Amino acid sequence: MTRRALLSVWDKRGLVDFARGLVELGWEIISTGGTAKVLQDAGLPVTPVQDVTGFPGILEGRVKTLHPMLHGGILAKRTPEHLAQLDELGIKPIDLVAINLYPFQETISRPGCTIEEAIENIDIGGPAMVRAAAKNHEYVTVIVNPERYEEVLACLRQNGDVDLATRRKLAAEAFAHTAAYDAAIALYWQGEAYGQESFPPAFFLVGFKVQDLRYGENPHQGAAFYRLPRVPAGSLAGSRQLQGKELSYNNIMDLDAAWNLVREFKEPLVTIIKHTNPCGAAKGGTAAEAYRRAYEADPLSAFGGIVGCNRPVDREMAEELVKTFLEAVIAPLFTPVALEILRSKPNMRLVAAGEGQASAGFCQVRPVSGGFLVQEPDLREVRGEELKVVTRRRPSPEEMEDLLFAWKVVKHVKSNAIVVAKKGVTLGIGAGQMNRVGAARLALEQAGEKARGAVLASDAFFPFPDTVEAAAKAGITAIIQPGGSIRDKESIACADEYGLTMVFTGVRHFRH
């Protein structure tokens, strides 16, 4: 019996060569619309799907393949009972289905896409045939990825058939393909139905594997990197690696932390990240100046760090970067001259994220045992006019500028978090401590004598005035914190006693 293949693909890469290979092996090709035309133009024999169904495509093409002459041929088991029923109804088995779907994701990603356009790019017949073939993979080969064509042809040429293990892998890929497709549609429609600020009854997360990673946080843990279906310019997942060793799990985590921090600032800013925390961050007139100041904030911790910069890396900055060992650098772009200089450090990973302003509106997802948490990203900004001065002394313009700088940085430090800063550079950072005064002591000890005349930022309120007292004794002159403690009056009185100025933001920046 002549074996039959149903080919109906949007992505026509490799289609003609695959179909030609099947024809050479004696297969009959059934096809639809544009796919059939491509094959006919290539001189290949094709049976139009309407010749099989005996029914024309209707409703502007919405109904073409939803027919028992096709689905019966795909879903039939090759048992005497099923084959007898097919024979009685004049249905011929279909042994291979190669389908990929309407470009829904690409359509809704286009600026100005209307709901009507989105609706017409929801494939109905395609997913139905893919799922039918995948369900019946014991007898039917299903292909949704053009990169599998050669593999399937090789099996057919060598063995005359596709082995069951391969068919199962192809079926798994097919179910993943339709699941991702339906999830993309569900996400789009939930946005239309519920808006962007509400959490829908069901939450879908779809990612496409970019690469397997050597390991996870530790060598005994496996890991992989996935990209969301819609990746805007200016995001880490949409970036390009220009140089260096393959990115590791920890590299990617640190690069994301660096990139998120530097994008908080409009002026040139550089941060150096270790274990997702900044060990230094600084503003500068140029990227190179900002890097030098960030590096000098904590040279010991900067060794082997991840550098984030919100400006293109030019010659001057590249000449600074090659002076020490760094794991990776992320920036909007690297100039050709900078790349030439950085080639002297071939293992340094260079990541160009692009100059687009990536939306940070996608929800943050964290796994827990038996489920996951979803939250909005922390995008709350605080401007100078929103700050509430709670002490007798008001901040000077210089102090206010540093307070706002430190407040943006402390948002990116693990709680409990304290940042000491002066003149647009961090002097000391206390991260991830179990009590707030402990975090303050770490930051103040690191700052040392430089703390005199500096400011201090705390990501949450002070439960006791001990942090204020420690700051004052170290020479801090201004503090920024959310406020809201039942002992706020004690902290304010302590600040007044030492002549400090203190401002409340009314906003907390916990980072777990």
C-alpha positions in Angstrom: 0.0 0.0 0.0 1.3 3.4 -0.9 2.1 5.5 2.2 0.6 9.0 2.4 2.0 12.2 3.9 -0.1 15.3 4.7 2.0 18.4 4.4 0.5 21.8 5.5 3.1 24.3 6.8 3.4 28.0 7.3 7.1 27.8 7.8 8.3 26.4 4.4 12.0 26.0 5.2 13.2 22.7 3.8 9.7 21.8 2.5 10.5 21.1 -1.1 13.6 19.0 -0.4 11.6 17.0 2.2 8.7 16.4 -0.1 11.0 15.4 -2.9 12.7 12.9 -0.6 9.3 11.4 0.2 8.3 11.2 -3.4 11.5 9.4 -4.3 10.7 6.9 -1.6 7.3 6.3 -3.2 5.1 8.3 -0.9 1.9 10.2 -2.0 1.8 13.8 -0.9 -1.5 15.5 0.2 -1.3 19.2 0.8 -3.3 22.4 1.3 -3.4 25.9 -0.3 0.0 27.7 -0.3 1.9 24.5 0.6 0.5 22.7 -2.3 1.3 25.5 -4.7 4.9 25.6 -3.6 5.3 21.9 -4.2 3.5 22.0 -7.6 5.7 24.9 -8.6 8.7 22.7 -7.8 7.3 20.0 -10.1 6.3 17.6 -7.4 3.1 15.5 -7.6 0.6 16.7 -5.1 -3.0 15.7 -4.2 -5.0 18.7 -3.1 -6.7 18.2 0.2 -10.1 19.0 -1.3 -9.6 16.0 -3.7 -9.3 13.8 -0.6 -12.2 15.3 1.4 -14.5 15.9 -1.6 -15.3 19.2 0.0 -14.0 22.7 -0.9 -12.5 25.0 1.6 -15.2 27.3 3.0 -15.7 30.4 5.2 -12.7 32.2 3.8 -10.4 29.2 4.5 -11.5 28.7 8.1 -12.7 25.2 7.3 -10.4 23.1 5.0 -9.0 20.1 7.0 -11.7 19.5 9.6 -13.0 16.4 7.9 -13.2 12.7 8.7 -11.5 11.7 5.5 -8.4 13.3 6.9 -8.8 12.8 10.7 -10.0 9.2 10.2 -6.9 8.5 8.2 -4.7 10.1 10.9 -6.3 8.7 14.0 -6.9 5.1 12.8 -4.9 2.4 14.6 -3.5 -0.2 12.2 -5.6 -2.9 13.8 -7.9 -5.1 11.7 -11.0 -3.5 13.2 -9.9 0.1 12.4 -8.6 -0.7 9.0 -11.8 -2.5 8.1 -13.8 0.5 9.2 -11.6 2.8 7.1 -12.1 0.5 4.1 -15.8 0.5 4.5 -15.9 4.3 4.5 -13.4 4.7 1.7 -10.8 6.4 3.9 -7.1 5.8 3.3 -4.6 5.9 6.2 -2.3 8.9 6.5 1.2 7.8 7.8 3.0 11.1 8.2 1.8 14.6 9.1 4.1 17.6 8.8 2.4 20.8 10.0 3.4 24.1 11.6 0.9 26.7 12.5 -0.3 30.2 11.6 2.1 32.9 12.9 -0.1 34.0 15.8 2.9 35.2 17.9 4.5 37.1 15.0 1.1 38.7 14.2 0.4 40.0 17.7 4.0 41.3 18.0 3.5 43.7 15.1 2.8 47.3 16.1 -0.8 48.1 15.5 -2.1 44.5 15.4 -5.9 44.5 15.7 -8.0 42.0 17.5 -9.5 41.0 14.1 -6.0 40.2 12.8 -5.2 38.2 15.9 -8.4 36.2 15.5 -7.7 35.3 11.9 -4.3 34.0 12.9 -5.6 31.5 15.4 -5.1 28.2 13.6 -7.9 25.6 14.1 -7.3 22.8 11.7 -3.6 22.7 12.1 -3.5 22.0 15.9 -6.3 19.5 15.5 -4.3 17.5 13.0 -1.0 17.8 14.9 -2.7 16.6 18.1 -4.4 13.7 16.2 -1.1 12.6 14.7 0.7 12.9 18.0 -1.9 10.9 19.8 -1.6 8.2 17.2 2.2 8.3 17.1 2.4 4.5 17.5 1.4 4.4 13.8 1.9 8.0 12.5 4.9 10.2 12.3 4.3 13.9 13.2 6.7 16.7 12.4 6.2 20.3 13.5 9.9 21.4 13.2 11.5 21.7 9.8 14.8 20.9 11.3 13.5 17.3 11.8 13.0 16.7 8.1 16.4 15.3 7.4 16.3 13.0 10.5 13.0 11.5 9.3 14.2 11.0 5.8 17.3 9.3 7.0 15.2 6.9 9.1 13.0 6.1 6.1 15.9 5.6 3.8 17.8 3.4 6.2 15.0 1.4 7.8 12.0 2.0 5.6 10.2 3.4 8.6 10.6 5.8 11.5 11.2 3.8 14.7 8.8 4.1 17.7 11.4 5.9 19.9 11.8 8.7 17.4 8.1 8.9 16.8 7.6 9.4 20.5 10.1 12.2 20.6 8.5 13.8 17.6 5.1 13.5 19.3 6.4 15.1 22.5 7.7 18.0 20.4 4.3 18.2 18.7 2.4 18.4 21.9 4.8 21.1 23.2 4.3 23.0 19.9 0.5 23.1 20.3 0.7 23.7 24.0 2.9 26.7 23.5 0.7 28.0 20.7 -2.4 27.7 22.8 -0.7 29.3 25.8 0.4 32.3 23.6 -3.3 32.7 22.5 -4.5 32.4 26.1 -2.0 35.0 27.3 -3.0 37.4 24.6 -6.7 36.9 25.3 -6.3 37.2 29.0 -4.6 40.6 28.4 -7.5 41.7 26.4 -10.1 40.3 28.8 -8.5 41.2 32.2 -6.1 43.9 31.3 -2.4 44.0 32.2 -2.8 44.8 35.9 -4.9 41.8 36.9 -4.0 38.2 37.6 -6.1 35.8 35.6 -7.7 32.6 36.9 -5.0 30.5 35.1 -1.4 31.6 34.6 0.6 30.3 31.6 4.3 30.5 31.2 5.9 29.5 27.9 9.5 29.5 27.1 11.6 28.2 24.2 15.0 26.7 24.9 17.9 29.0 23.9 20.6 26.6 25.1 21.5 23.9 27.7 23.8 25.3 30.3 26.9 23.4 31.6 25.2 23.3 35.0 23.1 25.3 37.4 24.2 27.2 40.4 26.4 24.2 41.3 28.0 21.5 39.1 25.7 18.8 40.4 22.6 20.8 39.1 21.3 20.6 35.5 20.1 23.8 33.9 18.9 25.4 30.7 18.1 28.9 29.4 14.6 29.6 27.9 13.3 32.7 26.1 9.8 33.9 26.2 7.8 34.0 23.0 7.8 37.8 22.8 11.2 39.2 23.5 11.5 43.0 23.1 14.7 44.8 22.2 16.8 45.8 25.2 16.1 42.6 27.2 18.6 40.1 28.3 16.8 37.2 26.6 17.0 39.2 23.3 20.7 40.1 23.7 23.6 38.8 21.6 26.8 37.4 23.0 29.7 38.8 21.0 32.6 37.2 22.7 33.8 34.8 25.4 33.0 31.5 26.9 29.5 30.1 27.0 27.3 31.8 29.5 26.7 29.9 32.7 23.5 29.9 34.9 25.2 32.2 37.4 26.5 34.5 34.6 22.9 34.9 33.3 21.6 35.7 36.8 24.3 38.3 37.4 23.9 39.8 34.0 20.2 40.2 34.6 20.8 41.9 38.0 23.4 44.2 36.4 21.2 45.2 33.4 18.2 45.8 35.6 20.1 48.1 37.9 21.8 50.3 35.2 18.6 50.8 33.3 17.2 52.6 36.4 19.4 55.6 35.5 19.3 58.1 32.6 22.8 59.4 33.2 25.9 57.2 32.4 26.0 54.5 35.1 28.1 51.4 35.7 27.6 48.7 38.2 29.7 45.7 39.1 27.7 42.6 40.3 28.8 39.7 42.5 26.2 37.0 43.4 23.4 39.2 42.1 24.3 42.1 44.5 26.1 45.3 43.4 29.5 45.6 45.0 29.9 49.0 43.3 27.8 51.4 41.4 28.6 54.8 40.2 27.5 57.7 37.9 30.0 59.4 35.7 30.3 62.0 32.9 31.3 59.1 30.6 30.9 55.3 30.7 34.7 55.0 31.4 34.5 57.4 34.3 31.5 55.7 35.8 33.3 52.3 35.5 36.5 53.6 37.2 34.4 55.0 40.1 32.4 51.8 40.4 35.5 49.7 40.4 37.2 51.8 43.0 34.2 51.5 45.3 35.2 47.9 46.1 38.2 46.7 44.0 38.5 43.5 46.0 35.0 42.3 45.3 35.1 43.6 41.7 37.6 40.9 40.8 35.8 38.3 38.7 32.6 40.4 38.7 29.9 41.1 36.1 29.8 44.7 34.7 26.7 46.4 33.6 26.7 49.7 31.7 23.8 51.7 30.3 26.0 53.4 27.6 27.8 51.8 24.7 31.3 50.5 25.5 33.8 52.7 23.7 37.6 52.7 23.4 38.2 54.5 26.7 36.0 52.1 28.7 37.4 49.0 26.9 40.9 50.1 27.9 39.7 50.2 31.6 37.9 46.8 31.4 41.0 44.9 30.2 43.0 45.9 33.3 41.4 43.3 35.5 39.7 39.9 35.4 36.0 40.2 34.7 33.6 37.4 33.9 31.2 39.4 31.7 30.1 42.8 30.5 26.6 43.8 29.4 25.9 47.0 27.6 23.6 48.3 24.9 26.4 47.8 22.3 30.2 47.7 21.9 31.9 49.9 19.3 34.2 48.2 16.8 37.3 49.8 18.4 36.2 48.5 21.8 35.7 45.0 20.5 39.2 45.0 19.0 40.7 46.0 22.4 38.6 43.5 24.3 39.8 40.6 22.1 42.9 40.6 24.3 40.6 39.1 26.9 39.0 36.3 24.8 37.3 34.6 27.8 35.5 37.8 28.9 31.9 37.4 27.9 30.6 40.4 26.0 26.8 40.8 25.8 25.1 43.4 23.7 21.5 44.0 24.9 20.5 46.6 22.4 19.4 50.2 22.9 15.6 49.5 23.0 13.8 50.1 26.3 12.6 46.6 27.1 9.3 46.5 29.0 9.7 45.3 32.5 6.0 44.7 32.7 6.2 40.9 32.5 5.2 39.3 35.9 7.9 37.8 38.1 7.5 34.1 38.7 9.1 32.2 41.6 8.7 28.5 42.2 7.6 27.1 45.6 7.0 23.6 46.7 4.0 22.4 44.7 3.3 25.7 43.0 4.6 29.2 42.1 4.2 32.8 43.1 3.5 35.6 40.6 4.0 39.3 41.2 4.3 42.5 39.3 7.8 43.8 38.9 9.0 46.5 41.3 8.8 49.5 39.1 7.8 52.2 41.6 9.9 55.3 41.3 10.3 58.0 43.9 11.0 61.6 42.8 12.4 64.3 45.0 9.2 66.1 45.4 7.5 63.0 46.8 9.9 62.6 49.6 8.8 63.6 53.1 11.4 65.4 55.2 10.7 64.2 58.8 13.6 65.9 60.6 14.2 69.5 61.6 17.0 69.8 59.0 16.2 69.6 55.4 18.6 67.9 52.9 20.9 70.1 50.9 20.7 69.8 47.1 23.8 67.7 47.1 22.4 65.4 49.8 19.1 65.1 47.9 20.9 64.0 44.7 22.9 61.4 46.6 19.8 60.2 48.5 17.9 59.5 45.3 21.0 57.8 43.8 21.4 55.5 46.9 17.6 54.8 46.9 17.7 53.5 43.3 20.7 51.3 44.1 19.4 49.8 47.3 16.4 48.6 45.4 18.7 46.1 43.7 20.4 44.8 46.9 19.1 41.7 48.7 17.2 42.5 51.9 18.0 43.5 54.5 19.8 46.1 52.4 21.8 49.2 53.3 23.7 51.5 50.8 26.1 54.2 51.8 26.9 56.7 49.0 28.4 60.0 48.2 28.8 62.1 45.0 27.1 59.4 42.9 29.2 56.4 44.0 28.5 53.7 46.5 31.0 53.5 49.3 29.6 50.6 51.3 26.9 48.0 50.7 25.3 45.7 53.3 23.3 42.9 51.6 21.1 40.0 52.7 21.6 40.3 56.5 19.2 38.9 59.0 18.9 42.2 60.9 19.0 45.8 59.6 21.6 47.1 62.0 23.9 44.3 60.9 23.6 45.3 57.3 24.3 48.9 58.3 27.4 48.0 60.2 28.7 46.1 57.1 28.1 49.0 54.8 29.5 51.6 57.2 32.6 49.5 58.0 33.3 49.1 54.2 32.9 52.9 53.7 35.2 53.6 56.6 36.3 57.3 56.8 34.6 58.0 53.5 31.3 57.6 55.3 31.8 61.1 56.8 29.5 63.4 54.8 27.9 60.5 53.0 24.2 59.4 52.8 22.6 56.1 53.8 19.7 54.3 52.1 17.7 51.5 53.7 15.3 49.3 51.7 12.8 49.1 54.6 12.0 51.0 57.8 14.1 51.0 60.9 12.5 48.9 63.6 14.7 50.6 66.2 16.8 53.8 66.2 20.1 51.8 66.5 20.8 52.0 62.8 20.4 55.8 62.9 22.7 56.1 65.8 25.3 53.8 64.1 25.1 55.9 60.9 25.5 59.2 62.8 28.5 58.0 64.7 30.1 56.9 61.4 29.6 60.5 60.0 26.5 60.0 57.8 24.6 63.2 57.3 21.5 62.1 55.5 19.2 59.0 55.5 16.5 57.8 53.2 14.1 55.1 54.2 10.5 54.1 53.7 9.2 55.0 57.2 6.2 53.2 58.7 7.7 51.7 61.8 5.8 52.1 65.1 9.1 53.5 66.4 9.6 56.1 63.7 9.4 58.9 66.3 12.4 57.4 68.1 14.4 57.2 64.8 13.5 60.8 64.0 14.4 62.0 67.4 17.8 60.2 67.2 18.4 61.9 63.8 17.5 65.3 65.2 19.8 64.7 68.2 22.8 64.1 65.9 21.8 66.8 63.4 21.0 64.4 60.6 18.4 64.9 57.9 16.1 62.0 57.2 13.5 61.6 54.5 10.7 59.0 54.1 9.8 57.5 50.7 6.6 55.7 51.7 7.8 52.9 49.5 9.5 49.7 50.5 12.0 47.8 48.2 12.3 44.3 49.8 14.2 41.9 47.5 14.2 38.3 48.4 
